[in-house]
Amino acid sequence: MSVIVKPTLEQEIAIQQAQSGQSFKVIAYAGTGKTTTLKLVSDAMQQRRGMYLAFNKAIASEAQQKFHQRVDCRTFHSLAFRSVPRGVTDKLRLPRLSPSFIAKEYRLQPITLRRLMGGRYEKYALMPSRLAGLVANAVSYFCSTSSQYPAPRHIQAPSWLHADDIAVLQQHLYPAVERRWLESIDPNHQAGIGHDIYLKLWALSDPFIPADYVLFDEAQDADPLMLGILLKQKSTQVIYVGDAHQQIYAWRGAVNAMQQMPLPESRLTTSFRFGDDIAEVANHLLGALNETVPLIGNPELQSKVVNKPHTKMRDAILCRTNARAMELLLSGLVQGEKVSLQADHAKLNRFVDAASLLKQGKRVTDVPELAWFNSWHDVHEYCETNDGSDIKPLVKLVDEHGTDPLKRALAKITPIEQADYVISTAHKAKGLEWNSVHLEDDYQFKINGLEHKISDEELRLLYVACTRAKSSLNIHHIYDLIQQLKLKSTIKTKATA
C-alpha cells in the first residue's frame, strides 16, 4: 500500500507551476525533499509522459522505483546509446589508444616552450606523449561543450606556460585534435572510445527526447552539452531541479543552470533533514554567497551545533582533500579503529603508484597531476608554486609515509556498513547524510582580526559539508569563520525575522 504524502505549501506551488505546462526551475536547498517533490509533480501529471534525467545510472535506477510507470528514468548517456549507430558504440569495447601510441601514430615531435617557475620563465620541452595527452583531453573537453566542431581553443594547455606559447601550442596541435575526433566517430577506425564520444555525436544530431515533460535533476551540475540538448526541446516542458549553491564541480566544466537559466522559479526552503541550529550555520554560508532567501530548519527536528576538538561521537568526518582523508585513515588504522573511506580510492591508488614510478626515475602518463614531470624532484619544485598547492598535501603524504604503507592502508579500508565511522571528502559526501558529522581542519580560508577571506567555491563546499548532518554538526575547525560570517550575515534567519 503506497503512503499518501500531503504536499507542503512550497511543494504545492511547484505542482501548480508544473501543471501550467511551462518550463521552470525548482531551487531546492539541501535536505528539502527534492525527490519527493518531483514524485508529487509527476503524480499530478499522470496523463502525460515524463522523463526523469539523472547524471548516473544508480540514481536513475533508484528513481525508477519511486516514480509511476509513465515516467522513464534515464541518464543522458543511455538515451544517446540507443540512438547512435551501433558501429560507433561497438568501439567502447575496443582497446583505447595510449598517449605514447597516439604520439607515434601522429608523428608528434617535441616542442620547446616557456614555462613559469619560481617567478621567471624558463625553457621547457613538451615531449610527444605529453602532447598526445593534450590532444586526447582536447577531444574530451570539446565533447562537454555546445560547440559544433573541435577548435584550437579546446586544447587546454597548462596555465604555467607563457600566454603567447599557449596560442602557438594550440595552433600546432589542432590538426591532431581534428584527426583524433574524426577517427573517434569513424566506425571503421579500430581504436576504442569513451562514453563522451557517442554522447557528443548524439547531441550533434539535434536529438528529440520522447517525453511531454522532462525532470532534470541536479541541474546545477550540467555541462553546456546537456543544457544545449534540453534547450532545443522546443515543444517539451523542462523542469530544472537543483541548488545553485551545491555546484561544486565547476572544474569539470559544469555551468550553473540554476543561476543562468532565465526561467520562472519555485523554491523548496524547509529542510526535512535537520533542525534550526544546523540551518543557521548553513544560512551564514549562504549569506556570504549573497543569497537572500533563508534555508529553514525543520521545527520538528532537534539538531545541535557543537564546537569541540575531535570527539569520538561522530558517524562521519568530512575533509576537503583526499590527502587529509588519507592521513585520518592512517591514524585511525594505527588506533585499531574500523575506518571506512568515502573518497576516490582508485584515484588515490593511481597517485601513489605514479609517485612510486617517478621516484624510480620512470615516466608517468595516466595520472594528469603528475604527467608533466620527469622526476620526483620536479614535483617538489612545482609544489612550491601557486599552481602546485593542490597536490602539495598528497606529495607530503608520500614523503612522510612512503608509497608501500599508503597502499597497505588503502587495502585495509572497512566496508561502510561495518565501520565505526566514515571519512569522506566533502565532494564525495554530496547527496549523503549522517546523524553526527565532524568537519576537518583543511578547508581553505584566512582570518585576520575581524576580516576573513574565502572563495565562493569554498563557501559552497562548506555549505554541502554542513548540510550532511542530521542531528549533530561539529564546526570546531570553522567556528571562527562562522562567527565572522554571522556578524556580516545578510540573511535574516527565521529566528530573527
Backbone torsions as a table, in degrees:
resi	resn	phi	psi	omega
1	MET	NA	126.9	-177.9
2	SER	-83.1	142.0	-179.6
3	VAL	-82.8	131.8	178.8
4	ILE	-85.2	120.6	180.0
5	VAL	-95.7	125.5	177.3
6	LYS	-84.0	121.2	-177.0
7	PRO	-64.2	146.8	171.0
8	THR	-75.4	171.3	179.1
9	LEU	-59.2	-42.3	179.9
10	GLU	-63.9	-41.3	179.3
11	GLN	-66.2	-36.8	178.0
12	GLU	-60.8	-41.6	179.4
13	ILE	-62.7	-43.5	179.3
14	ALA	-62.5	-40.3	-180.0
15	ILE	-63.8	-45.2	-179.6
16	GLN	-62.9	-39.8	179.6
17	GLN	-64.9	-39.7	179.4
18	ALA	-63.2	-39.1	-177.3
19	GLN	-69.5	-15.3	177.8
20	SER	-71.2	-19.1	179.3
21	GLY	86.4	-3.4	-179.6
22	GLN	-90.1	149.9	173.6
23	SER	-69.3	143.6	177.3
24	PHE	-158.7	177.4	178.5
25	LYS	-123.9	144.1	176.3
26	VAL	-109.3	111.7	178.2
27	ILE	-86.9	110.5	-172.7
28	ALA	-115.5	108.6	178.0
29	TYR	-66.7	170.0	-176.6
30	ALA	-59.8	128.6	174.2
31	GLY	74.6	18.3	-173.6
32	THR	-97.4	20.8	173.3
33	GLY	77.3	41.0	-177.6
34	LYS	-59.4	-50.7	-176.6
35	THR	-65.0	-41.4	177.9
36	THR	-59.5	-41.9	-179.4
37	THR	-63.2	-44.0	179.6
38	LEU	-62.3	-37.4	178.5
39	LYS	-65.7	-43.4	178.5
40	LEU	-62.2	-39.9	177.8
41	VAL	-61.2	-47.6	-178.0
42	SER	-67.7	-34.6	178.3
43	ASP	-63.1	-32.7	-179.5
44	ALA	-77.7	-10.0	-178.1
45	MET	-124.6	44.8	-173.7
46	GLN	-63.1	-22.7	-178.4
47	GLN	-77.8	-12.7	-175.3
48	ARG	-107.5	152.7	178.2
49	ARG	-82.7	127.2	-179.4
50	GLY	-112.8	155.4	174.1
51	MET	-131.7	119.9	175.0
52	TYR	-98.7	122.0	-178.2
53	LEU	-110.9	126.7	179.4
54	ALA	-124.1	168.9	-177.7
55	PHE	-82.0	-29.2	179.0
56	ASN	-133.4	160.9	-171.3
57	LYS	-63.6	-37.8	-177.5
58	ALA	-61.8	-43.3	-179.6
59	ILE	-67.0	-41.6	179.2
60	ALA	-63.1	-42.0	-179.7
61	SER	-65.4	-40.7	179.1
62	GLU	-64.6	-40.9	-179.3
63	ALA	-64.3	-35.3	-177.2
64	GLN	-60.2	-28.5	178.3
65	GLN	-70.8	-24.1	-172.4
66	LYS	-95.8	-30.7	-175.4
67	PHE	-89.1	157.8	178.3
68	HIS	-73.1	173.1	-168.7
69	GLN	-65.2	-23.0	-177.4
70	ARG	-86.2	6.7	173.6
71	VAL	-110.1	120.5	178.1
72	ASP	-94.0	122.3	-177.8
73	CYS	-101.2	116.3	-171.5
74	ARG	-140.6	173.1	167.3
75	THR	-108.9	160.5	174.7
76	PHE	-56.5	-41.1	-176.8
77	HIS	-62.5	-38.1	-177.9
78	SER	-70.8	-33.6	174.9
79	LEU	-63.7	-43.9	-177.8
80	ALA	-65.9	-42.3	-175.3
81	PHE	-56.3	-39.4	-179.2
82	ARG	-68.9	-27.7	-168.5
83	SER	-98.7	-19.4	-175.8
84	VAL	-85.7	144.3	-180.0
85	PRO	-51.0	138.4	-177.6
86	ARG	-56.8	-33.2	-180.0
87	GLY	-59.0	-29.9	178.5
88	VAL	-81.1	-48.9	-177.6
89	THR	-66.2	-25.9	176.0
90	ASP	-61.7	-24.0	-178.6
91	LYS	-69.9	-11.5	176.1
92	LEU	-60.8	-28.5	-175.7
93	ARG	-86.8	-10.7	-178.2
94	LEU	-81.2	154.0	178.5
95	PRO	-64.7	142.2	180.0
96	ARG	-78.9	157.5	176.5
97	LEU	-84.5	128.6	176.5
98	SER	-78.2	158.4	177.5
99	PRO	-54.7	-39.2	-177.9
100	SER	-68.7	-32.8	177.3
101	PHE	-67.7	-45.9	179.0
102	ILE	-59.4	-43.4	-178.5
103	ALA	-57.8	-43.4	-178.4
104	LYS	-71.9	-46.0	-177.6
105	GLU	-62.9	-38.5	-177.6
106	TYR	-93.2	2.1	179.6
107	ARG	52.9	46.8	179.0
108	LEU	-74.5	136.5	-179.5
109	GLN	-110.2	151.0	177.7
110	PRO	-58.0	147.6	177.7
111	ILE	-132.1	131.5	-178.1
112	THR	-98.1	124.4	-178.7
113	LEU	-129.6	-176.5	179.3
114	ARG	-107.8	132.9	174.7
115	ARG	-123.1	152.7	-178.2
116	LEU	-88.3	120.5	176.3
117	MET	-136.3	123.4	177.3
118	GLY	58.2	36.7	175.2
119	GLY	86.1	-0.6	178.0
120	ARG	-138.4	157.8	-179.9
121	TYR	-88.0	137.3	174.7
122	GLU	-133.4	158.0	-179.2
123	LYS	-71.7	141.9	-176.6
124	TYR	-145.4	128.5	-179.0
125	ALA	-92.6	121.9	173.7
126	LEU	-90.2	117.6	-175.0
127	MET	-82.0	159.9	-175.3
128	PRO	-51.7	-41.3	-177.4
129	SER	-68.8	-31.6	175.1
130	ARG	-66.5	-42.5	179.5
131	LEU	-62.8	-39.3	179.1
132	ALA	-64.4	-36.6	176.3
133	GLY	-62.1	-40.4	177.9
134	LEU	-64.3	-37.2	179.2
135	VAL	-64.4	-49.4	-179.5
136	ALA	-61.5	-43.2	-179.9
137	ASN	-65.6	-34.3	-180.0
138	ALA	-64.0	-39.6	178.5
139	VAL	-64.9	-42.3	178.2
140	SER	-62.3	-43.0	-178.3
141	TYR	-65.2	-44.4	176.9
142	PHE	-55.3	-39.4	-177.7
143	CYS	-64.7	-22.8	-178.8
144	SER	-91.7	-3.8	-177.5
145	THR	-98.4	174.9	176.1
146	SER	-95.4	10.0	179.4
147	SER	-64.8	149.7	-179.2
148	GLN	-84.5	-24.5	-174.5
149	TYR	-151.9	147.6	179.4
150	PRO	-58.6	147.0	179.4
151	ALA	-139.4	162.1	179.3
152	PRO	-53.2	-33.5	-176.5
153	ARG	-65.1	-16.6	179.4
154	HIS	-76.7	-10.2	176.7
155	ILE	-82.5	111.6	-175.8
156	GLN	-96.7	94.9	-179.0
157	ALA	-78.6	156.0	178.7
158	PRO	-60.4	140.9	-175.6
159	SER	-66.6	-17.5	-177.9
160	TRP	-83.3	0.6	173.3
161	LEU	-79.7	152.3	176.0
162	HIS	-60.1	138.0	-176.0
163	ALA	-54.3	-42.2	179.5
164	ASP	-63.2	-37.0	-177.9
165	ASP	-72.4	-28.4	176.6
166	ILE	-62.2	-44.1	178.9
167	ALA	-63.3	-41.3	178.4
168	VAL	-61.8	-45.5	-178.8
169	LEU	-62.4	-42.3	-179.1
170	GLN	-62.7	-43.5	178.5
171	GLN	-65.5	-40.5	-177.9
172	HIS	-63.1	-40.4	-174.0
173	LEU	-92.3	-11.0	-173.4
174	TYR	-56.5	-44.5	179.5
175	PRO	-56.8	-36.3	179.7
176	ALA	-68.4	-37.6	179.2
177	VAL	-64.7	-45.0	178.9
178	GLU	-60.3	-44.9	179.9
179	ARG	-62.4	-43.4	-177.7
180	ARG	-62.4	-40.2	178.8
181	TRP	-64.7	-47.5	-177.5
182	LEU	-64.5	-36.0	176.8
183	GLU	-68.6	-35.5	-178.2
184	SER	-62.6	-36.2	-176.7
185	ILE	-96.8	5.6	178.9
186	ASP	-90.4	112.5	-177.9
187	PRO	-59.7	-23.3	-176.3
188	ASN	-88.7	-7.9	179.9
189	HIS	-86.3	124.0	-170.5
190	GLN	-87.2	59.7	174.4
191	ALA	-134.5	142.1	-177.1
192	GLY	-67.9	157.6	177.6
193	ILE	-128.8	164.5	171.8
194	GLY	-95.5	173.8	-176.5
195	HIS	-66.8	-23.1	-178.0
196	ASP	-65.2	-26.4	-176.4
197	ILE	-67.7	-50.9	-177.3
198	TYR	-71.6	-27.0	176.0
199	LEU	-65.2	-42.5	179.0
200	LYS	-65.6	-42.9	-179.6
201	LEU	-60.2	-40.8	177.6
202	TRP	-63.3	-45.5	-179.5
203	ALA	-59.7	-36.7	-178.7
204	LEU	-71.5	-13.8	-178.1
205	SER	-90.2	11.3	-176.9
206	ASP	51.1	62.4	-172.3
207	PRO	-70.3	154.0	174.7
208	PHE	-107.7	127.8	178.0
209	ILE	-90.1	119.4	-173.1
210	PRO	-76.5	78.6	179.4
211	ALA	-159.7	156.9	175.0
212	ASP	-82.4	-30.7	176.6
213	TYR	-145.6	150.8	180.0
214	VAL	-120.2	131.3	171.7
215	LEU	-102.1	109.8	-176.1
216	PHE	-104.1	106.1	-174.4
217	ASP	-82.9	150.5	179.7
218	GLU	53.2	45.3	-174.3
219	ALA	-62.2	-20.7	-180.0
220	GLN	-67.1	-16.0	-178.2
221	ASP	-100.9	9.0	-178.4
222	ALA	-68.6	145.7	172.0
223	ASP	-95.9	168.0	-176.5
224	PRO	-57.0	-30.7	179.9
225	LEU	-61.3	-51.7	-177.4
226	MET	-63.8	-43.2	178.9
227	LEU	-61.6	-40.6	179.7
228	GLY	-59.2	-41.8	179.5
229	ILE	-63.0	-45.4	-177.1
230	LEU	-68.8	-37.8	-178.8
231	LEU	-66.4	-21.7	179.6
232	LYS	-86.0	-4.4	178.9
233	GLN	-83.3	76.3	-168.9
234	LYS	-61.3	-37.4	-175.2
235	SER	-98.5	6.2	-177.2
236	THR	-106.3	134.0	175.2
237	GLN	-75.1	128.2	177.7
238	VAL	-116.7	125.4	177.2
239	ILE	-108.7	108.0	-178.6
240	TYR	-87.3	126.1	-175.8
241	VAL	-125.0	131.0	178.4
242	GLY	169.4	-169.1	-176.7
243	ASP	-136.3	110.5	-178.3
244	ALA	-53.7	-31.7	-175.7
245	HIS	-80.9	-5.8	174.4
246	GLN	-101.7	18.4	177.0
247	GLN	-81.2	103.5	-177.3
248	ILE	-122.4	19.0	-179.9
249	TYR	-121.5	28.2	-178.3
250	ALA	-57.3	-32.7	-179.3
251	TRP	-66.2	-15.7	178.3
252	ARG	-96.4	10.7	177.4
253	GLY	94.6	5.9	179.2
254	ALA	-67.4	142.7	173.4
255	VAL	-117.8	140.3	-169.8
256	ASN	-79.1	88.3	-177.1
257	ALA	-60.3	-32.5	-177.2
258	MET	-65.0	-28.4	177.7
259	GLN	-94.9	-31.7	-171.7
260	GLN	-83.5	-28.6	-173.8
261	MET	-76.0	119.0	-179.6
262	PRO	-81.3	74.0	-174.6
263	LEU	-126.2	158.2	171.2
264	PRO	-58.6	154.3	-177.6
265	GLU	-137.2	152.8	165.6
266	SER	-126.1	164.0	-174.4
267	ARG	-128.7	148.8	168.0
268	LEU	-116.3	111.6	-172.5
269	THR	-118.0	-11.6	-177.5
270	THR	-97.9	123.1	-176.3
271	SER	-77.3	137.9	170.9
272	PHE	-95.3	-2.4	-171.4
273	ARG	-96.4	-39.1	-172.5
274	PHE	-143.9	167.4	-179.2
275	GLY	-91.7	-166.7	-171.8
276	ASP	-60.5	-39.7	-172.8
277	ASP	-63.3	-43.9	179.1
278	ILE	-70.5	-37.8	177.4
279	ALA	-60.1	-36.4	-179.0
280	GLU	-63.7	-42.6	176.9
281	VAL	-61.3	-46.0	179.6
282	ALA	-59.3	-38.9	-178.4
283	ASN	-67.0	-32.2	176.2
284	HIS	-65.2	-37.5	177.6
285	LEU	-70.3	-42.2	178.8
286	LEU	-64.1	-38.4	178.5
287	GLY	-60.5	-39.5	178.6
288	ALA	-67.8	-20.1	176.4
289	LEU	-92.8	13.1	177.8
290	ASN	67.6	23.3	174.3
291	GLU	-79.0	137.5	-179.0
292	THR	-110.8	-10.3	178.3
293	VAL	-100.2	119.7	-174.5
294	PRO	-76.3	155.6	168.5
295	LEU	-85.5	131.9	-175.0
296	ILE	-107.5	127.5	177.5
297	GLY	-70.1	152.8	178.9
298	ASN	-74.6	118.4	-176.2
299	PRO	-64.1	-16.8	-178.5
300	GLU	-91.6	-3.2	-178.5
301	LEU	-109.8	137.1	175.6
302	GLN	-94.8	121.9	173.6
303	SER	-139.3	153.3	-177.7
304	LYS	-132.2	152.2	175.4
305	VAL	-111.7	126.8	-178.2
306	VAL	-117.0	154.5	178.9
307	ASN	-127.0	81.7	-179.2
308	LYS	-134.2	149.5	169.6
309	PRO	-60.1	178.6	-175.9
310	HIS	-43.3	129.8	173.4
311	THR	-120.6	162.3	177.6
312	LYS	-77.2	-13.8	-176.9
313	MET	-84.7	79.9	175.1
314	ARG	-155.7	143.0	176.0
315	ASP	-95.5	-26.1	-178.8
316	ALA	-146.3	140.9	171.9
317	ILE	-113.0	123.1	-176.6
318	LEU	-107.6	120.2	-179.4
319	CYS	-106.8	167.8	174.6
320	ARG	-85.2	-39.6	-169.5
321	THR	-117.5	154.6	172.6
322	ASN	-60.4	-35.1	-177.8
323	ALA	-63.5	-45.9	179.8
324	ARG	-65.5	-38.3	177.6
325	ALA	-60.1	-40.6	178.8
326	MET	-65.8	-41.5	178.2
327	GLU	-59.6	-44.1	-179.6
328	LEU	-67.6	-35.6	176.7
329	LEU	-61.8	-47.7	180.0
330	LEU	-59.3	-45.6	-176.2
331	SER	-70.9	-33.5	176.7
332	GLY	-65.0	-40.5	179.3
333	LEU	-65.5	-39.4	178.3
334	VAL	-60.2	-36.5	-178.9
335	GLN	-84.8	5.4	176.1
336	GLY	75.5	21.0	-178.9
337	GLU	-87.7	152.7	175.7
338	LYS	-89.0	103.9	-172.7
339	VAL	-111.6	136.4	172.8
340	SER	-110.5	153.3	-175.8
341	LEU	-125.4	115.3	176.7
342	GLN	-100.0	70.1	179.5
343	ALA	-136.3	-177.7	-177.9
344	ASP	-84.4	85.4	-176.8
345	HIS	-54.8	-47.5	-175.0
346	ALA	-62.4	-41.9	-179.4
347	LYS	-64.8	-42.5	178.7
348	LEU	-63.2	-43.9	178.4
349	ASN	-59.6	-43.5	-179.5
350	ARG	-64.8	-39.6	-179.7
351	PHE	-62.8	-45.2	-179.0
352	VAL	-64.0	-42.9	178.0
353	ASP	-61.8	-42.8	-179.2
354	ALA	-65.3	-39.7	177.7
355	ALA	-61.5	-40.8	179.2
356	SER	-61.5	-42.8	178.7
357	LEU	-63.5	-45.9	-178.9
358	LEU	-62.6	-37.8	179.1
359	LYS	-64.6	-27.0	177.8
360	GLN	-88.5	4.4	179.0
361	GLY	82.0	14.7	178.9
362	LYS	-97.2	160.1	-178.7
363	ARG	-89.5	156.2	-178.9
364	VAL	-122.6	137.4	178.4
365	THR	-122.1	-24.9	-169.5
366	ASP	-100.0	7.1	176.0
367	VAL	-120.1	102.2	-171.3
368	PRO	-52.8	-38.9	-176.8
369	GLU	-63.2	-27.0	-175.3
370	LEU	-113.1	-0.5	-173.0
371	ALA	-70.2	-17.4	-176.7
372	TRP	-84.6	-5.2	-169.2
373	PHE	-108.0	147.2	-179.9
374	ASN	-94.4	-17.2	-177.6
375	SER	-156.7	166.2	177.7
376	TRP	-66.2	-30.2	176.8
377	HIS	-62.6	-41.1	176.2
378	ASP	-58.7	-40.0	-179.6
379	VAL	-63.1	-43.4	178.9
380	HIS	-59.9	-43.1	179.4
381	GLU	-61.3	-44.1	-178.4
382	TYR	-63.5	-36.4	-178.7
383	CYS	-62.8	-21.8	180.0
384	GLU	-84.7	-3.3	176.4
385	THR	-95.8	165.6	179.3
386	ASN	-59.6	-43.3	-178.3
387	ASP	-61.0	-28.7	-174.4
388	GLY	-85.5	-0.5	-174.0
389	SER	-63.7	-27.9	-176.6
390	ASP	-71.9	-30.9	180.0
391	ILE	-96.8	-7.1	-177.1
392	LYS	-55.1	-44.5	180.0
393	PRO	-61.3	-37.3	178.9
394	LEU	-69.3	-38.0	178.7
395	VAL	-64.2	-42.8	179.1
396	LYS	-62.5	-39.8	178.8
397	LEU	-60.6	-45.0	178.4
398	VAL	-63.0	-43.5	-179.0
399	ASP	-63.8	-39.8	-175.1
400	GLU	-78.4	-33.7	-172.9
401	HIS	-111.6	-21.3	-176.5
402	GLY	84.0	154.4	-173.7
403	THR	-72.3	-36.1	-177.5
404	ASP	-64.4	-48.4	177.5
405	PRO	-60.2	-35.0	179.1
406	LEU	-66.4	-41.4	178.3
407	LYS	-62.8	-41.1	-179.7
408	ARG	-64.6	-41.2	179.9
409	ALA	-62.0	-42.5	-179.6
410	LEU	-63.9	-29.1	-179.6
411	ALA	-78.3	-15.0	-175.2
412	LYS	-99.9	13.0	-177.8
413	ILE	-66.5	134.0	179.0
414	THR	-82.0	139.6	174.8
415	PRO	-56.9	145.6	-172.6
416	ILE	-53.1	-43.8	-174.5
417	GLU	-69.0	-17.3	-179.7
418	GLN	-104.8	0.3	-171.6
419	ALA	-83.0	153.9	172.5
420	ASP	-69.8	-37.8	177.8
421	TYR	-160.7	166.5	-177.6
422	VAL	-112.1	137.1	169.3
423	ILE	-105.4	131.4	-177.6
424	SER	-141.3	154.0	166.9
425	THR	-83.4	156.2	179.5
426	ALA	-61.1	-36.7	178.8
427	HIS	-60.7	-45.0	-177.6
428	LYS	-74.2	-17.4	-178.1
429	ALA	-82.8	-11.9	-176.9
430	LYS	-57.5	131.4	-179.5
431	GLY	88.3	-6.3	-179.2
432	LEU	-107.6	169.1	176.1
433	GLU	-150.1	152.2	176.8
434	TRP	-140.6	157.4	177.4
435	ASN	-63.8	-50.2	-172.9
436	SER	-124.2	120.1	-174.6
437	VAL	-121.4	136.1	176.3
438	HIS	-116.6	126.6	177.6
439	LEU	-87.9	136.1	-178.1
440	GLU	-82.6	-176.4	-169.8
441	ASP	-102.6	15.8	-173.9
442	ASP	-108.8	14.9	174.7
443	TYR	-72.8	148.2	-168.7
444	GLN	-100.6	110.5	172.6
445	PHE	-160.5	161.7	179.8
446	LYS	-124.8	137.8	175.8
447	ILE	-121.8	128.1	-179.5
448	ASN	-135.0	101.4	-176.7
449	GLY	63.0	-121.7	180.0
450	LEU	-98.1	11.5	178.9
451	GLU	-109.2	150.0	174.3
452	HIS	-138.1	155.3	178.9
453	LYS	-132.3	121.4	179.3
454	ILE	-153.0	140.8	-178.2
455	SER	-81.5	159.5	175.9
456	ASP	-60.7	-38.3	179.5
457	GLU	-58.7	-42.3	-179.2
458	GLU	-70.3	-37.7	177.1
459	LEU	-60.9	-42.0	179.5
460	ARG	-64.6	-40.4	180.0
461	LEU	-64.1	-41.9	178.5
462	LEU	-66.5	-37.1	177.3
463	TYR	-61.4	-44.4	176.8
464	VAL	-61.5	-45.6	-177.2
465	ALA	-62.9	-47.2	-176.7
466	CYS	-64.6	-33.5	-174.8
467	THR	-86.8	11.0	173.2
468	ARG	-83.8	-16.1	-173.9
469	ALA	-84.6	141.8	177.7
470	LYS	-101.8	-48.5	-174.5
471	SER	-116.9	-26.7	-177.5
472	SER	-144.9	131.0	179.1
473	LEU	-127.4	118.5	178.8
474	ASN	-96.1	110.9	-175.6
475	ILE	-107.3	24.1	-175.3
476	HIS	-45.8	-46.8	-173.6
477	HIS	-78.8	-13.3	176.4
478	ILE	-118.4	13.5	-174.3
479	TYR	-57.5	-46.9	-177.8
480	ASP	-63.3	-38.0	177.7
481	LEU	-63.0	-46.6	-179.1
482	ILE	-61.3	-38.9	178.8
483	GLN	-62.3	-40.4	178.9
484	GLN	-68.3	-41.7	179.3
485	LEU	-64.1	-34.1	179.8
486	LYS	-60.5	-42.9	180.0
487	LEU	-61.8	-35.9	-173.3
488	LYS	-101.6	5.2	-172.1
489	SER	-58.6	132.7	176.6
490	THR	-93.4	-10.3	-179.5
491	ILE	-86.7	130.8	172.2
492	LYS	-93.1	105.6	-176.6
493	THR	-72.5	168.9	-175.8
494	LYS	-55.3	-38.2	-175.6
495	ALA	-64.3	-30.4	-176.4
496	THR	-105.3	-0.9	-176.6
497	ALA	-66.9	NA	NA
